Amino acid sequence: MRQTYSQSFKGGGNHARSRTGKPCVGPATAPYNFIPCDPRGIVPSPPNDGTAYTGVIHCRLRALTPLLVAGPQEAKGRDTQDAEAQDRRFFMVDGKPVIPGTSLKGMLRSFVEIISHSHLSPVNGGKLFWRNVTGTKSAAYKEKFPPDDNILGGFLHRKGARYTLEPASRITRGIGPEAYQTGKMHLKEQGYIFHRVKEEKDRKTWDVPPEVVETFFDQMTEDQENRWGRKEKPHLDDGKGARVFYCVDKNGQIAALGTARYFRVAYRHTVRDLVGECPADDFAAGLFGSVGRIIRKGRVAVSAARFTRHSWHSPSPIEAILMEPHPTCLLHYLQQPKARDCGNKLDELETYDSPGARLRGRKYYWHCKSVRLCPKHLRGKSKIVSRLHPLAAESEARFTIRVDGVSGVELGALLTALELPQGHAHKLGLGKALGLGSVRLEVEDVLVQPRRERYASLRDRFAGGPAPLTPAACQELKAAFQGYVGERMGKPYEQLESIRTLLAMTDFDQCPRAEKTAPMPLEEKYGQPNFAKSKALLPSALKVYGSR
């Protein structure tokens, strides 16, 4: 049965009062959650036990829900708006759908990282920006800007790679061609008028640090980049100067620039700062390889998956909005030990700059047995809606994993990642938040042997390779891996919070009800509560699973 976003919330929500006195809609919901990951508890690669397995593992994949592993994106249409409509079609080779080996390998690596308690990677090292433009601005945000009777702004000039700022003598509100409109808002007529110092000899310029300029361009939204880039950027080099707002630090130096009166400011720390560097002996990096500061060759290769049977989900595409909350959504992405279900105050939340700030963990998607359709009032809005063309459930494919020189513990990790408990499944491809991408893997045979045995007998090699490992032998390898992780973490493998959380989120047969994991509505229209306005907290995955 199909279900829309709005249907998931009609009549729902706990409308008790929060501590702020406003209606409390209860905890937030999301199609994803987080599997705990402690950067201080990284499990290293197992010691060399003298056994290096080499061979292949043959696997079968079956789609439990519609599946879309997208190929190159296409834009179609006659006019500009239609050209922005996104058609996402399956990856095709010679006219047939294929799952690239890189997609399968990425899915398996992510899974091995979780079960082996490896380093969280890759993570975004870019700067994170935030602002609070509600009527009651947070004190932490408001203190960065001067009062309305002393707005700081000026004219930004560029000479080669050097930027200077000519402060305006004053800034007033008004209308007319000289008024600077910072954005497009309903019923907004007034803009900001930047007044220059009358006498040229009295004008001063300040050097703008390169890092401030870089942050200024990074923090622009797409709309600001288009608007400011069209109207102001050309004046950077013509002597007139591009109008910008700025704020200063406690020493009176330029700390940040923006295109709006209250612009986005950067956190000092990034996601990567909270995660730290990947250790040299990381388990997953040692098995799958890594690039960057440490370069390691992987010992696992995955073939493309070719379908043995398939059909298309529907002649008509699935219209969907693929956007979701950004890491700056603090009540989702960061641990908030003092937060309540809703009604939280922004200044009381942990941020990326808080002492001891910690991420919630690895992001993972819930299973959902129904496809979440785009709300009717948003269908046809080509700028934000994508058109998805997935394969139907019950489509099947086969692929091969080749291992070379892996230890018994590492082979056990791969088998644990491939063979999930009865009723559980993986997530793969595009549209996971919509209920797409639930797949079940089955190991058909494990044709591996210690490397020394493989090359010991030429007769055995010509005879067709090793005999498949028995189920008992595979179970011993998995037990060896799980015992190794449990020993390193100081607790039985099955009792680790990350493993219990992972099993909850991979449970397909008993996944939470659709309304428990639906995308969080951000509007009060159509009877939906406003979770963003109420500062609602995303509960832990185990709590969501327990209330299913």
C-alpha positions in Angstrom: 0.0 0.0 0.0 1.4 3.4 -0.9 1.5 6.2 1.5 2.2 9.9 1.1 4.1 12.2 3.5 1.0 14.0 4.5 -1.0 10.8 5.1 1.6 9.7 7.6 0.8 12.6 9.9 -2.9 13.3 9.7 -4.3 13.2 13.1 -0.9 12.2 14.6 1.4 13.9 17.0 1.5 14.4 20.7 0.3 18.0 21.3 1.2 18.3 25.0 2.8 21.5 26.2 6.5 21.9 26.1 8.5 23.8 28.8 8.3 26.9 26.6 4.5 26.8 26.8 4.1 26.1 23.1 2.4 23.0 21.7 4.7 20.0 21.8 4.4 17.7 18.8 6.5 14.9 20.2 9.9 13.7 19.0 11.0 14.2 15.5 10.8 11.4 12.9 13.2 10.6 10.0 13.7 7.8 7.5 17.2 7.4 8.9 18.8 7.2 12.3 22.3 6.7 13.6 24.3 3.7 14.7 26.6 4.7 17.6 30.3 5.1 16.8 32.9 6.1 19.4 36.0 7.5 17.7 38.0 6.4 20.7 37.0 2.8 20.4 38.4 1.8 17.0 39.1 -1.9 16.4 42.5 -2.5 14.7 43.2 -5.0 11.9 43.7 -8.5 13.4 47.2 -9.8 13.9 48.7 -12.0 11.2 47.9 -15.6 12.1 49.8 -17.0 9.2 46.6 -17.9 7.2 45.8 -15.9 4.1 42.6 -16.9 2.3 42.2 -16.4 -1.4 39.3 -17.2 -3.7 35.8 -16.2 -4.6 32.4 -15.9 -2.9 29.3 -16.2 -5.2 26.3 -14.2 -4.0 22.7 -13.7 -5.0 20.7 -10.4 -4.5 17.0 -10.1 -4.4 15.1 -6.8 -4.2 12.5 -6.7 -1.5 11.2 -3.3 -2.5 11.7 -1.2 -5.7 15.4 -0.7 -6.4 17.2 2.1 -8.2 21.0 2.2 -8.6 21.1 5.3 -10.7 23.2 5.9 -13.8 24.2 9.3 -15.2 21.6 12.0 -14.5 19.6 13.4 -17.4 17.8 16.7 -17.8 14.9 16.8 -20.1 12.3 19.4 -21.2 11.6 22.2 -23.4 12.0 25.2 -21.2 14.3 26.1 -18.3 12.0 24.8 -15.6 11.4 21.5 -17.3 15.2 21.1 -17.9 15.7 21.1 -14.2 13.4 18.1 -13.7 15.6 15.2 -12.7 15.1 11.9 -14.4 16.9 9.2 -12.5 17.2 5.9 -14.3 18.8 2.6 -13.6 22.5 2.1 -14.5 22.5 0.3 -17.9 25.1 -1.7 -19.8 24.2 -2.8 -23.4 20.6 -1.9 -22.7 20.3 -4.1 -19.6 20.2 -2.9 -15.9 23.4 -3.6 -14.0 24.5 -2.8 -10.4 28.1 -1.6 -10.6 30.6 -3.4 -8.4 31.6 -0.1 -6.8 28.0 0.3 -5.4 28.0 -3.2 -3.9 31.5 -2.8 -2.5 30.5 0.5 -0.9 27.5 -1.1 0.7 29.6 -3.9 2.1 32.4 -1.7 3.3 29.9 0.5 5.2 28.5 -2.6 6.8 31.9 -4.0 7.7 32.9 -0.6 9.2 29.9 -0.8 11.5 30.3 -4.4 12.7 34.1 -4.1 13.1 33.9 -0.7 14.9 36.2 0.9 12.3 36.9 4.5 11.8 33.9 6.6 10.6 34.8 7.5 7.0 34.5 9.3 4.7 33.3 12.4 6.4 32.8 16.0 5.1 35.7 18.3 6.1 33.9 21.4 4.8 32.8 24.2 7.0 29.3 24.1 8.5 27.2 27.3 8.6 24.2 28.3 10.6 21.9 31.2 11.3 18.8 31.9 13.4 16.5 34.4 11.8 13.4 33.8 13.8 11.7 36.6 15.8 13.5 35.4 19.0 17.1 35.1 17.8 19.4 33.0 20.0 21.8 35.0 22.2 24.8 33.1 20.7 23.8 34.2 17.2 22.6 37.7 18.0 25.8 38.7 19.8 27.7 38.3 16.6 25.9 41.2 15.0 25.6 44.9 16.0 22.3 46.4 16.9 19.9 47.7 14.2 21.0 51.3 14.8 24.6 50.4 13.9 24.4 48.0 11.0 27.9 47.2 9.7 28.3 47.1 5.9 30.5 48.3 3.2 31.9 48.0 -0.3 34.1 45.0 -1.1 36.9 45.6 -3.6 39.2 43.1 -5.3 42.7 43.8 -6.7 44.3 40.7 -8.0 44.1 38.1 -5.1 43.7 40.9 -2.5 40.4 42.0 -1.1 39.7 45.2 0.8 36.6 46.6 2.5 35.5 50.2 2.4 33.1 50.6 5.4 29.9 52.5 4.7 29.4 55.7 6.8 25.9 54.4 7.7 23.2 52.1 6.4 19.5 53.0 6.3 16.3 51.3 5.1 14.5 52.6 2.1 13.1 52.0 -1.4 14.3 53.0 -4.8 17.0 51.9 -7.3 19.8 52.5 -4.8 18.2 50.2 -2.2 20.0 46.8 -1.9 17.5 43.9 -1.7 19.1 41.0 0.1 16.6 38.4 -0.9 13.1 37.8 -2.3 10.5 37.9 0.4 6.7 38.3 0.2 5.6 42.0 0.8 9.2 43.1 1.3 9.6 46.4 -0.4 12.4 48.2 1.5 16.0 47.5 1.0 19.3 48.7 2.5 20.9 51.9 1.4 24.7 52.0 1.8 25.9 55.6 2.3 29.5 56.3 1.3 31.8 58.7 3.1 31.3 61.9 1.1 34.9 63.0 0.8 37.1 60.5 -1.0 40.1 61.6 1.1 38.2 60.5 4.2 37.4 57.0 3.0 39.2 54.2 4.6 39.8 50.6 3.5 40.6 47.5 5.5 42.4 44.5 4.3 40.1 41.4 4.5 41.9 38.2 5.5 41.9 35.5 2.8 40.2 33.0 5.0 37.3 35.4 5.7 36.8 35.9 1.9 36.9 32.2 1.3 34.2 31.6 4.0 32.1 34.4 2.6 31.8 32.7 -0.8 31.3 29.3 0.8 28.4 30.4 3.0 26.3 31.8 0.2 23.1 29.9 -0.6 22.3 29.2 -4.3 19.8 32.1 -4.3 22.2 34.5 -2.8 25.0 33.4 -5.2 22.7 34.1 -8.1 21.3 37.4 -6.8 24.5 38.8 -5.4 26.6 37.4 -8.2 24.4 39.1 -10.8 24.0 42.5 -9.2 27.0 43.0 -7.0 29.9 40.8 -8.0 30.6 42.7 -11.2 31.5 45.8 -9.0 34.3 44.0 -7.2 36.7 45.1 -9.9 35.3 48.4 -11.3 36.1 50.6 -8.3 32.5 50.9 -7.2 32.7 47.9 -4.8 30.2 45.1 -4.1 27.9 45.8 -1.2 28.3 43.4 1.8 27.5 43.2 5.5 30.2 42.3 8.0 30.8 41.7 11.7 33.9 42.1 13.8 35.6 40.2 16.5 36.4 41.4 20.0 39.6 43.1 18.6 37.6 45.1 16.0 39.0 43.0 13.1 36.7 41.8 10.3 35.5 38.3 11.3 32.9 37.5 8.7 31.2 38.8 5.6 27.7 38.1 4.2 25.2 39.2 1.6 22.3 39.6 4.1 21.8 41.6 7.3 21.8 38.4 9.3 24.0 36.0 7.3 25.2 32.5 7.9 28.2 32.1 10.2 30.6 29.3 10.3 31.2 26.9 13.2 34.9 26.7 14.1 34.8 22.9 14.0 33.8 20.5 11.2 32.4 17.0 11.2 36.0 15.7 10.4 37.3 17.5 13.5 34.9 15.5 15.7 35.8 12.2 14.0 39.6 12.7 13.9 42.1 10.9 11.7 41.8 7.3 10.6 44.4 5.2 12.5 47.0 3.4 10.5 45.7 -0.1 11.7 42.0 0.5 11.1 40.2 -2.8 10.4 38.0 -1.8 7.4 40.7 0.3 5.8 43.1 -2.6 6.1 40.6 -4.9 4.3 39.1 -2.6 1.7 42.1 -0.2 1.2 42.3 3.6 1.7 43.6 6.7 0.0 44.6 10.0 1.5 47.2 10.4 4.2 47.7 6.7 4.3 47.4 4.7 1.1 46.6 1.0 1.3 45.7 -1.5 -1.3 42.5 -3.3 -0.8 42.2 -7.1 -0.8 38.5 -7.3 -1.7 37.1 -6.9 -5.3 33.4 -7.0 -6.2 32.0 -7.7 -9.6 29.0 -6.0 -11.2 25.7 -7.6 -10.4 23.8 -8.8 -13.5 20.1 -9.5 -13.3 18.9 -13.0 -13.9 15.3 -11.7 -13.8 13.8 -8.2 -13.5 10.9 -6.0 -14.4 10.2 -2.3 -14.0 8.3 -1.0 -11.0 5.8 1.0 -13.1 5.5 2.6 -16.5 5.1 5.9 -14.7 8.0 7.3 -12.7 7.9 7.8 -8.9 7.9 11.6 -8.2 10.0 12.3 -5.1 11.9 15.0 -3.2 15.3 13.7 -2.4 16.3 16.5 0.0 16.8 15.9 3.7 18.2 17.7 6.8 21.8 18.9 6.8 24.4 18.0 9.4 23.7 21.5 10.9 20.4 20.0 12.1 21.8 19.6 15.7 18.9 17.7 17.1 19.5 14.9 14.5 23.2 14.7 14.0 24.8 15.5 17.4 24.3 13.8 20.7 22.1 16.0 22.9 22.2 14.6 26.4 20.1 17.5 27.9 17.5 17.8 25.1 13.9 16.9 25.5 11.5 15.4 22.9 10.5 18.9 21.8 10.4 22.5 22.9 14.2 22.8 23.1 16.0 26.2 23.1 18.7 26.7 20.5 21.2 28.2 23.0 20.9 25.1 25.2 21.8 22.6 22.5 25.2 21.0 21.9 26.8 22.4 18.8 29.9 21.5 16.8 31.9 24.0 18.9 30.7 22.8 22.3 33.4 21.2 24.5 33.2 17.4 24.1 30.7 17.6 21.2 30.1 14.1 19.7 28.3 12.9 16.6 25.3 10.6 16.9 27.1 8.0 14.8 26.9 6.5 11.4 23.8 7.4 9.4 21.7 4.5 8.3 18.2 4.1 6.7 15.2 2.3 8.0 13.4 -0.2 5.9 9.9 0.7 4.8 7.5 -1.7 3.0 5.6 1.1 1.2 6.8 3.6 -1.3 6.5 7.2 0.1 5.1 9.3 -2.7 5.6 13.0 -3.1 2.7 15.1 -1.6 0.1 16.0 -4.3 0.6 19.8 -3.8 4.3 19.4 -4.8 4.0 17.1 -7.8 5.1 18.7 -11.0 7.3 21.2 -9.2 10.3 20.4 -11.4 12.8 22.4 -9.5 12.6 20.2 -6.4 11.0 17.0 -7.6 12.9 14.1 -9.1 11.4 11.4 -11.3 12.7 7.9 -10.3 12.5 4.8 -12.6 13.3 1.8 -10.3 13.2 -1.9 -10.9 10.3 -3.8 -9.3 10.6 -5.8 -6.1 11.6 -9.5 -6.6 14.1 -8.6 -9.3 17.2 -10.9 -8.8 20.9 -10.6 -9.7 24.1 -12.4 -9.1 27.6 -11.1 -8.3 31.0 -12.3 -7.2 33.4 -11.2 -4.4 37.1 -12.0 -4.9 39.4 -12.0 -1.8 43.1 -12.2 -1.8 45.2 -12.7 1.3 42.6 -12.0 3.9 42.8 -13.5 7.4 40.2 -15.8 8.9 38.9 -13.0 11.1 38.6 -10.7 8.0 36.8 -13.4 6.0 34.5 -13.9 9.0 33.7 -10.1 8.9 32.8 -10.4 5.2 30.5 -13.4 5.8 28.9 -11.6 8.8 28.2 -8.6 6.6 26.8 -10.7 3.8 24.7 -13.2 5.8 22.3 -11.3 8.0 19.9 -12.9 10.4 16.6 -14.3 9.2 14.2 -11.5 8.2 16.9 -8.8 7.9 18.1 -7.0 4.8 20.5 -4.4 3.4 19.9 -1.0 1.9 21.2 -0.1 -1.5 20.9 2.6 -4.1 18.9 5.8 -4.5 15.7 6.7 -2.7 16.4 4.9 0.6 14.3 7.5 2.4 11.3 6.8 0.2 11.2 3.0 0.9 13.4 2.0 -2.1 16.5 -0.1 -1.9 15.8 -3.0 0.5 17.7 -6.0 -0.7 18.4 -9.4 0.7 21.8 -11.1 0.0 22.4 -14.8 -0.1 25.8 -16.5 -0.1 25.6 -19.4 -2.6 29.1 -20.8 -2.1 32.4 -19.8 -0.6 35.3 -21.1 -2.8 38.3 -20.0 -0.8 41.4 -21.7 0.6 44.6 -20.6 2.3 47.0 -19.1 -0.2 49.7 -21.6 0.5 47.4 -24.5 -0.3 46.2 -22.9 -3.5 49.7 -22.8 -4.9 50.9 -26.0 -3.3 49.4 -28.4 -5.9 49.2 -27.7 -9.7 47.0 -30.7 -10.0 44.4 -29.3 -7.6 44.4 -25.9 -9.5 43.7 -27.7 -12.8 41.0 -29.8 -11.1 38.8 -26.7 -10.7 39.8 -25.1 -7.4 38.9 -25.7 -3.8 35.7 -27.3 -2.6 33.1 -24.9 -1.1 33.5 -24.2 2.6 30.8 -26.0 4.6 28.2 -24.0 6.6 30.0 -25.1 9.8 33.3 -23.8 8.6 31.7 -20.4 7.6 30.1 -20.2 11.0 33.4 -20.8 12.7 34.9 -17.9 10.7 32.1 -15.6 11.7 32.4 -16.6 15.4 36.1 -15.9 15.2 35.5 -12.4 13.9 32.7 -11.7 16.4 34.9 -13.0 19.3 37.8 -10.8 18.2 35.6 -7.6 18.1 34.0 -8.5 21.5 37.4 -9.0 23.0 38.7 -5.7 21.7 35.5 -3.8 22.9 35.4 -5.5 26.3 31.8 -6.8 25.8 30.2 -9.8 24.0 29.6 -8.9 20.3 25.9 -9.3 20.4 25.6 -7.0 23.5 27.4 -4.0 21.9 25.0 -1.1 21.4 26.1 -0.6 17.8 25.3 -4.2 16.9 21.9 -4.1 18.7 21.2 -0.8 16.8 22.3 -2.3 13.5 20.1 -5.3 14.0 17.1 -3.1 14.8 17.6 -1.0 11.7 18.2 -3.9 9.3 15.0 -5.8 10.5 12.9 -5.8 7.4 10.2 -8.3 8.5 9.5 -6.3 11.7 10.5 -2.8 10.6 8.8 0.2 12.4 5.5 1.5 11.1 5.8 4.0 8.3 4.7 6.9 10.4 7.5 6.2 12.9 10.2 6.7 10.2 8.5 9.2 7.8 10.4 12.3 6.7 9.8 15.1 9.2 7.2 17.6 7.9 8.5 21.2 8.1 5.1 22.9 7.4 1.9 23.2 9.4 -0.2 22.8 6.3 -2.5 19.9 5.7 -2.8 19.1 9.4 0.9 18.4 9.8 2.8 19.5 13.0 5.8 21.7 12.7 8.7 19.7 14.0 11.4 22.2 13.1 9.7 25.1 14.8 9.2 23.0 18.0 12.9 22.0 18.0 12.0 18.3 18.2 14.7 15.7 19.0 15.3 12.7 16.9 15.1 9.7 19.3 17.6 6.9 19.2 17.1 4.0 16.8 16.6 1.5 19.6 13.8 3.7 21.0 12.1 4.0 17.7 12.4 0.3 17.1 11.1 -0.5 20.6 7.9 1.6 19.9 7.2 0.1 16.5 
